[in-house]
């Protein structure tokens, strides 16, 4: 291949790139127009979402994020917050308010003191096991419990995420504590639901969004990561475990950091586009 042929190929690639960029921009503009039309036609979120899939079944992850961003800043914002709500809508039993169950040791004592700053009149309830702590929350006798969910050596502690799944509990807040070996242990305040965060200070506040996806393959990760990129969400960690030794199904665990401004579109993508997803937690990055 001579220099002239190389020059022609380079020019062709440059021209195709320009056309691709124009086409991408035109499609995103079309998605925004479609959002406006569907919002004017219906005030029901489910109807709008299904109509979008009907009109654009081949929408790219970026286009889905564009559409969800338009919805998130519209009159449907409250409906979206309900759609992506993390946990149970049931109110906390009167006798459980401010009670925090945990297995007592010097590190969980420190964690309890830290969490007490965000739980008014926090009351400790000592458990003999982590399972008992989770049962206290699931049964409604305590509002929260404290679990170690990660450390700086092993990363995510999957066995404790299994407890979250078993008792349908959600991560509301996380603090790190150093042990004698300077290893950081991450403790979570866990409850039956996560409150929608308030953005009093800045829409640029970073939050951690954790969720799991049940799948027999990892094929879904490519569109998920493309959507995350479009939403400005940063992948912090990903882990997977088999559901059963004889099954091909796996649970994939994800942690993303995303700004308050871009959070709703990304959470809506996960909830709507990844039907087997389960939200595990939402808390401010500290």
C-alpha positions as a Markdown table, in Angstrom:
| # | Residue | x | y | z |
|---|---|---|---|---|
| 1 | Unk | 0.0 | 0.0 | 0.0 |
| 2 | Unk | 1.5 | 3.3 | -1.1 |
| 3 | Unk | 1.3 | 6.7 | 0.6 |
| 4 | Unk | -1.5 | 7.9 | -1.8 |
| 5 | Unk | -3.7 | 5.0 | -0.8 |
| 6 | Unk | -3.1 | 5.5 | 2.9 |
| 7 | Unk | -4.0 | 9.2 | 2.5 |
| 8 | Unk | -7.3 | 8.3 | 0.7 |
| 9 | Unk | -8.2 | 5.8 | 3.5 |
| 10 | Unk | -7.4 | 8.4 | 6.2 |
| 11 | Unk | -9.6 | 10.9 | 4.5 |
| 12 | Unk | -12.4 | 8.4 | 4.2 |
| 13 | Unk | -12.2 | 7.5 | 7.9 |
| 14 | Unk | -12.3 | 11.2 | 8.8 |
| 15 | Unk | -15.3 | 11.8 | 6.6 |
| 16 | Unk | -17.1 | 8.8 | 8.0 |
| 17 | Unk | -16.3 | 10.0 | 11.6 |
| 18 | Unk | -17.8 | 13.4 | 10.8 |
| 19 | Unk | -21.0 | 11.8 | 9.4 |
| 20 | Unk | -21.3 | 9.5 | 12.4 |
| 21 | Unk | -21.0 | 12.4 | 14.8 |
| 22 | Unk | -23.7 | 14.3 | 12.8 |
| 23 | Unk | -26.0 | 11.2 | 12.8 |
| 24 | Unk | -25.4 | 10.7 | 16.6 |
| 25 | Unk | -26.3 | 14.3 | 17.3 |
| 26 | Unk | -29.4 | 14.2 | 15.1 |
| 27 | Unk | -30.6 | 11.0 | 16.9 |
| 28 | Unk | -30.1 | 12.6 | 20.3 |
| 29 | Unk | -32.1 | 15.6 | 19.2 |
| 30 | Unk | -34.8 | 13.3 | 17.9 |
| 31 | Unk | -34.8 | 11.5 | 21.3 |
| 32 | Unk | -35.3 | 14.9 | 23.1 |
| 33 | Unk | -38.2 | 15.7 | 20.7 |
| 34 | Unk | -39.8 | 12.3 | 21.3 |
| 35 | Unk | -39.5 | 12.9 | 25.1 |
| 36 | Unk | -41.4 | 16.2 | 24.7 |
| 37 | Unk | -44.1 | 14.6 | 22.6 |
| 38 | Unk | -44.6 | 11.7 | 24.9 |
| 39 | Unk | -44.7 | 13.9 | 28.0 |
| 40 | Unk | -47.4 | 16.0 | 26.4 |
| 41 | Unk | -49.4 | 12.9 | 25.5 |
| 42 | Unk | -49.4 | 11.3 | 28.9 |
| 43 | Unk | -48.7 | 11.9 | 32.6 |
| 44 | Unk | -48.2 | 8.2 | 33.4 |
| 45 | Unk | -44.6 | 7.2 | 33.7 |
| 46 | Unk | -45.1 | 3.5 | 32.7 |
| 47 | Unk | -47.0 | 4.6 | 29.6 |
| 48 | Unk | -44.2 | 7.0 | 28.6 |
| 49 | Unk | -41.5 | 4.4 | 29.2 |
| 50 | Unk | -43.3 | 1.7 | 27.2 |
| 51 | Unk | -44.0 | 4.2 | 24.4 |
| 52 | Unk | -40.4 | 5.1 | 24.2 |
| 53 | Unk | -39.4 | 1.4 | 23.8 |
| 54 | Unk | -42.1 | 1.0 | 21.1 |
| 55 | Unk | -40.9 | 4.0 | 19.1 |
| 56 | Unk | -37.1 | 3.3 | 19.6 |
| 57 | Unk | -36.6 | -0.4 | 20.3 |
| 58 | Unk | -33.0 | 0.0 | 19.1 |
| 59 | Unk | -32.1 | 3.0 | 21.2 |
| 60 | Unk | -28.5 | 3.0 | 22.3 |
| 61 | Unk | -27.6 | 3.3 | 26.0 |
| 62 | Unk | -26.6 | 6.9 | 25.5 |
| 63 | Unk | -29.9 | 7.7 | 23.9 |
| 64 | Unk | -31.8 | 6.0 | 26.7 |
| 65 | Unk | -29.9 | 8.2 | 29.2 |
| 66 | Unk | -30.7 | 11.3 | 27.1 |
| 67 | Unk | -34.4 | 10.3 | 27.2 |
| 68 | Unk | -34.4 | 9.6 | 30.9 |
| 69 | Unk | -32.6 | 12.9 | 31.6 |
| 70 | Unk | -35.4 | 14.7 | 29.9 |
| 71 | Unk | -38.0 | 12.8 | 32.0 |
| 72 | Unk | -36.0 | 13.5 | 35.2 |
| 73 | Unk | -36.3 | 17.2 | 34.8 |
| 74 | Unk | -40.0 | 17.1 | 33.9 |
| 75 | Unk | -43.3 | 16.9 | 35.7 |
| 76 | Unk | -42.7 | 13.2 | 36.1 |
| 77 | Unk | -39.7 | 13.7 | 38.5 |
| 78 | Unk | -41.8 | 12.6 | 41.5 |
| 79 | Unk | -43.1 | 9.6 | 39.7 |
| 80 | Unk | -39.6 | 8.6 | 38.8 |
| 81 | Unk | -38.4 | 8.9 | 42.4 |
| 82 | Unk | -41.2 | 6.5 | 43.4 |
| 83 | Unk | -40.3 | 4.2 | 40.5 |
| 84 | Unk | -36.7 | 3.9 | 41.6 |
| 85 | Unk | -37.4 | 4.0 | 45.3 |
| 86 | Unk | -34.9 | 1.8 | 47.2 |
| 87 | Unk | -36.6 | -0.5 | 49.7 |
| 88 | Unk | -39.9 | -0.9 | 51.4 |
| 89 | Unk | -42.6 | 1.8 | 51.4 |
| 90 | Unk | -43.8 | 0.6 | 54.8 |
| 91 | Unk | -43.4 | 3.0 | 57.7 |
| 92 | Unk | -41.0 | 2.2 | 60.5 |
| 93 | Unk | -42.9 | 0.6 | 63.5 |
| 94 | Unk | -43.2 | 3.1 | 66.3 |
| 95 | Unk | -41.2 | 1.0 | 68.8 |
| 96 | Unk | -38.3 | 0.6 | 66.3 |
| 97 | Unk | -37.5 | 4.2 | 65.7 |
| 98 | Unk | -33.8 | 5.1 | 66.2 |
| 99 | Unk | -32.9 | 1.6 | 67.4 |
| 100 | Unk | -29.6 | 0.3 | 65.8 |
| 101 | Unk | -28.8 | -3.4 | 66.2 |
| 102 | Unk | -25.1 | -4.5 | 66.0 |
| 103 | Unk | -22.7 | -7.1 | 67.3 |
| 104 | Unk | -20.7 | -5.2 | 70.0 |
| 105 | Unk | -17.0 | -4.8 | 69.6 |
| 106 | Unk | -14.7 | -1.8 | 69.7 |
| 107 | Unk | -15.1 | -1.1 | 66.0 |
| 108 | Unk | -18.9 | -1.4 | 65.9 |
| 109 | Unk | -19.0 | 0.9 | 68.9 |
| 110 | Unk | -17.1 | 3.5 | 66.9 |
| 111 | Unk | -19.4 | 2.9 | 63.9 |
| 112 | Unk | -22.4 | 3.4 | 66.2 |
| 113 | Unk | -21.1 | 6.7 | 67.4 |
| 114 | Unk | -20.5 | 7.9 | 63.8 |
| 115 | Unk | -24.0 | 6.8 | 62.7 |
| 116 | Unk | -25.5 | 8.5 | 65.7 |
| 117 | Unk | -24.8 | 11.8 | 64.1 |
| 118 | Unk | -27.4 | 11.1 | 61.4 |
| 119 | Unk | -29.9 | 9.1 | 63.5 |
| 120 | Unk | -31.6 | 11.3 | 66.1 |
| 121 | Unk | -31.7 | 9.8 | 69.6 |
| 122 | Unk | -29.9 | 6.7 | 68.4 |
| 123 | Unk | -30.3 | 3.7 | 70.8 |
| 124 | Unk | -27.9 | 0.7 | 70.7 |
| 125 | Unk | -29.4 | -2.8 | 70.6 |
| 126 | Unk | -26.8 | -5.5 | 71.0 |
| 127 | Unk | -27.0 | -8.7 | 69.0 |
| 128 | Unk | -25.2 | -12.1 | 69.3 |
| 129 | Unk | -24.7 | -12.4 | 65.5 |
| 130 | Unk | -24.9 | -10.4 | 62.3 |
| 131 | Unk | -27.9 | -12.6 | 61.2 |
| 132 | Unk | -29.7 | -11.6 | 64.4 |
| 133 | Unk | -29.0 | -7.9 | 63.7 |
| 134 | Unk | -30.5 | -8.3 | 60.2 |
| 135 | Unk | -33.5 | -10.1 | 61.6 |
| 136 | Unk | -34.1 | -7.3 | 64.1 |
| 137 | Unk | -34.5 | -4.9 | 61.2 |
| 138 | Unk | -36.5 | -7.2 | 59.0 |
| 139 | Unk | -38.9 | -8.0 | 61.8 |
| 140 | Unk | -39.5 | -4.3 | 62.6 |
| 141 | Unk | -38.0 | -4.4 | 66.1 |
| 142 | Unk | -35.1 | -2.1 | 65.1 |
| 143 | Unk | -34.9 | 0.6 | 62.5 |
| 144 | Unk | -31.3 | -0.1 | 61.5 |
| 145 | Unk | -28.4 | -2.4 | 62.0 |
| 146 | Unk | -24.6 | -2.2 | 61.4 |
| 147 | Unk | -22.8 | -4.5 | 59.1 |
| 148 | Unk | -19.2 | -4.6 | 57.8 |
| 149 | Unk | -19.5 | -4.6 | 54.0 |
| 150 | Unk | -15.9 | -4.2 | 52.7 |
| 151 | Unk | -12.3 | -3.8 | 53.8 |
| 152 | Unk | -9.2 | -2.5 | 52.1 |
| 153 | Unk | -7.7 | -6.0 | 51.8 |
| 154 | Unk | -10.5 | -8.1 | 50.5 |
| 155 | Unk | -12.8 | -5.5 | 49.0 |
| 156 | Unk | -16.5 | -6.2 | 49.0 |
| 157 | Unk | -17.5 | -8.8 | 51.7 |
| 158 | Unk | -19.9 | -10.9 | 49.7 |
| 159 | Unk | -21.2 | -12.9 | 52.7 |
| 160 | Unk | -22.7 | -9.7 | 54.1 |
| 161 | Unk | -24.2 | -8.7 | 50.8 |
| 162 | Unk | -25.9 | -12.1 | 50.9 |
| 163 | Unk | -27.5 | -11.1 | 54.2 |
| 164 | Unk | -28.7 | -7.9 | 52.6 |
| 165 | Unk | -30.4 | -10.0 | 49.9 |
| 166 | Unk | -31.8 | -12.6 | 52.2 |
| 167 | Unk | -33.5 | -9.9 | 54.5 |
| 168 | Unk | -34.2 | -7.4 | 51.7 |
| 169 | Unk | -32.2 | -4.7 | 53.5 |
| 170 | Unk | -30.6 | -1.5 | 52.0 |
| 171 | Unk | -27.4 | 0.4 | 52.6 |
| 172 | Unk | -28.2 | 3.9 | 53.9 |
| 173 | Unk | -24.8 | 5.2 | 55.1 |
| 174 | Unk | -21.2 | 4.0 | 55.1 |
| 175 | Unk | -18.1 | 5.0 | 57.3 |
| 176 | Unk | -14.6 | 3.6 | 57.2 |
| 177 | Unk | -12.7 | 2.7 | 60.4 |
| 178 | Unk | -9.0 | 1.7 | 60.6 |
| 179 | Unk | -8.0 | -1.3 | 62.7 |
| 180 | Unk | -4.7 | -1.9 | 64.4 |
| 181 | Unk | -3.1 | -3.0 | 61.1 |
| 182 | Unk | -4.1 | 0.3 | 59.4 |
| 183 | Unk | -6.6 | -1.7 | 57.3 |
| 184 | Unk | -9.8 | 0.2 | 56.6 |
| 185 | Unk | -13.1 | -1.6 | 57.4 |
| 186 | Unk | -16.2 | -0.2 | 55.9 |
| 187 | Unk | -19.3 | -0.3 | 58.1 |
| 188 | Unk | -22.8 | 0.3 | 56.7 |
| 189 | Unk | -25.9 | 1.5 | 58.5 |
| 190 | Unk | -28.5 | -0.8 | 57.0 |
| 191 | Unk | -32.3 | -0.4 | 56.9 |
| 192 | Unk | -35.4 | -1.5 | 55.1 |
| 193 | Unk | -35.3 | 1.4 | 52.7 |
| 194 | Unk | -33.1 | 4.4 | 51.7 |
| 195 | Unk | -34.5 | 7.9 | 51.9 |
| 196 | Unk | -34.2 | 9.9 | 48.7 |
| 197 | Unk | -31.1 | 12.1 | 49.3 |
| 198 | Unk | -31.5 | 15.8 | 49.6 |
| 199 | Unk | -29.3 | 18.0 | 47.5 |
| 200 | Unk | -29.1 | 21.0 | 49.9 |
| 201 | Unk | -25.5 | 21.9 | 49.1 |
| 202 | Unk | -24.9 | 21.2 | 45.5 |
| 203 | Unk | -26.1 | 19.1 | 42.5 |
| 204 | Unk | -22.5 | 18.1 | 42.0 |
| 205 | Unk | -22.5 | 16.1 | 45.3 |
| 206 | Unk | -21.3 | 12.6 | 44.7 |
| 207 | Unk | -23.4 | 9.6 | 45.8 |
| 208 | Unk | -22.7 | 5.9 | 45.8 |
| 209 | Unk | -25.4 | 3.8 | 44.1 |
| 210 | Unk | -25.1 | 0.0 | 44.7 |
| 211 | Unk | -27.2 | -2.6 | 43.0 |
| 212 | Unk | -27.1 | -6.3 | 41.9 |
| 213 | Unk | -28.1 | -7.9 | 38.6 |
| 214 | Unk | -29.0 | -11.5 | 38.2 |
| 215 | Unk | -27.8 | -13.0 | 34.9 |
| 216 | Unk | -26.4 | -16.1 | 33.3 |
| 217 | Unk | -23.8 | -14.1 | 31.3 |
| 218 | Unk | -21.9 | -10.8 | 31.5 |
| 219 | Unk | -23.2 | -9.5 | 28.2 |
| 220 | Unk | -25.3 | -6.8 | 29.8 |
| 221 | Unk | -22.2 | -5.1 | 31.2 |
| 222 | Unk | -21.3 | -3.4 | 27.9 |
| 223 | Unk | -24.6 | -1.4 | 27.6 |
| 224 | Unk | -24.6 | -0.8 | 31.3 |
| 225 | Unk | -21.1 | 0.8 | 31.3 |
| 226 | Unk | -22.0 | 2.8 | 28.2 |
| 227 | Unk | -25.0 | 4.2 | 30.0 |
| 228 | Unk | -22.9 | 4.9 | 33.0 |
| 229 | Unk | -20.4 | 6.8 | 30.9 |
| 230 | Unk | -23.3 | 8.9 | 29.3 |
| 231 | Unk | -24.6 | 9.6 | 32.8 |
| 232 | Unk | -21.2 | 10.6 | 34.2 |
| 233 | Unk | -21.3 | 7.7 | 36.6 |
| 234 | Unk | -17.9 | 6.2 | 37.6 |
| 235 | Unk | -17.6 | 2.5 | 38.3 |
| 236 | Unk | -16.1 | 1.8 | 41.7 |
| 237 | Unk | -16.3 | -2.0 | 41.9 |
| 238 | Unk | -17.9 | -5.0 | 40.4 |
| 239 | Unk | -18.0 | -8.6 | 41.8 |
| 240 | Unk | -20.0 | -11.7 | 41.0 |
| 241 | Unk | -20.9 | -15.0 | 42.7 |
| 242 | Unk | -22.8 | -18.0 | 41.5 |
| 243 | Unk | -26.4 | -18.3 | 42.8 |
| 244 | Unk | -26.1 | -22.1 | 43.2 |
| 245 | Unk | -23.3 | -24.5 | 42.5 |
| 246 | Unk | -25.4 | -26.3 | 39.9 |
| 247 | Unk | -26.8 | -23.1 | 38.3 |
| 248 | Unk | -25.5 | -20.9 | 35.5 |
| 249 | Unk | -27.0 | -17.8 | 37.1 |
| 250 | Unk | -24.8 | -15.3 | 38.8 |
| 251 | Unk | -25.3 | -12.3 | 41.0 |
| 252 | Unk | -23.3 | -9.3 | 39.8 |
| 253 | Unk | -22.7 | -6.6 | 42.4 |
| 254 | Unk | -22.0 | -3.0 | 41.2 |
| 255 | Unk | -21.0 | 0.2 | 43.0 |
| 256 | Unk | -21.1 | 3.5 | 41.0 |
| 257 | Unk | -20.3 | 7.0 | 42.0 |
| 258 | Unk | -22.7 | 9.5 | 40.4 |
| 259 | Unk | -23.5 | 13.2 | 40.9 |
| 260 | Unk | -26.9 | 14.2 | 42.3 |
| 261 | Unk | -27.6 | 16.0 | 39.0 |
| 262 | Unk | -27.2 | 12.8 | 37.0 |
| 263 | Unk | -28.4 | 10.3 | 39.5 |
| 264 | Unk | -32.1 | 9.9 | 38.5 |
| 265 | Unk | -31.5 | 9.2 | 34.8 |
| 266 | Unk | -28.9 | 6.5 | 35.7 |
| 267 | Unk | -31.1 | 4.9 | 38.4 |
| 268 | Unk | -34.0 | 4.9 | 35.9 |
| 269 | Unk | -31.9 | 3.2 | 33.3 |
| 270 | Unk | -30.9 | 0.5 | 35.8 |
| 271 | Unk | -34.5 | 0.0 | 37.0 |
| 272 | Unk | -36.1 | 0.0 | 33.5 |
| 273 | Unk | -33.5 | -1.4 | 31.2 |
| 274 | Unk | -32.1 | -4.0 | 33.6 |
| 275 | Unk | -35.2 | -5.9 | 34.7 |
| 276 | Unk | -33.3 | -8.3 | 36.9 |
| 277 | Unk | -31.6 | -5.5 | 38.9 |
| 278 | Unk | -32.1 | -5.1 | 42.6 |
| 279 | Unk | -31.0 | -1.8 | 44.3 |
| 280 | Unk | -28.9 | -2.4 | 47.3 |
| 281 | Unk | -28.0 | 1.1 | 48.6 |
| 282 | Unk | -27.8 | 4.8 | 48.0 |
| 283 | Unk | -25.6 | 7.0 | 50.2 |
| 284 | Unk | -23.4 | 10.1 | 50.1 |
| 285 | Unk | -19.8 | 9.6 | 49.1 |
| 286 | Unk | -17.5 | 10.6 | 52.0 |
